[in-house]
Amino acid sequence: MKTTVDISDPLLREARKVAAREGVTLRTLIERGLHRVVAETQQGKPFKLPRASFKGKGLQPALRDADWEKLRDLAYEGRGT
């Protein structure tokens, strides 16, 4: 099945390096990671996303009612094409 995922540029660069070093495709590396997470959750250890927020009080007032597309566009502004 094909799907689209947003991955940060730094993480994607590192993942490509690991894939090249191990001689596997990026797809293989991603599937391997997903298999590990699924196996962990089946063993009774739920996957826990680490808290990665910065000091602050949430979204700026002007963005509190913004939709996902607006937030994504602002996050990726000036990056890529």
C-alpha positions, 0 to 999 in steps of 0.5 A: 500500500502506498501512503504519504508521510511528513518527515522532518528534513534532518530525520530524513537525511539521517535515515537515508544515511543509515539506509545507505550504510546498511545497504537497504532501501529507505522503505525497508528502514521505515518498515523495520522501524514500524515493525519494532514499534508494533512488536513493542506495543504487542508486548504490553509496552505502549509506544510513548511519544516523548514530550518535545514541546518548548517553553510557551503557552501553546499557539499564538492567539492569531493561530488558535483557530487556524486549520492544519493546512495553514499551520503546515504551510507556516511550519514549512515556509521557506523550505523546499520548493 
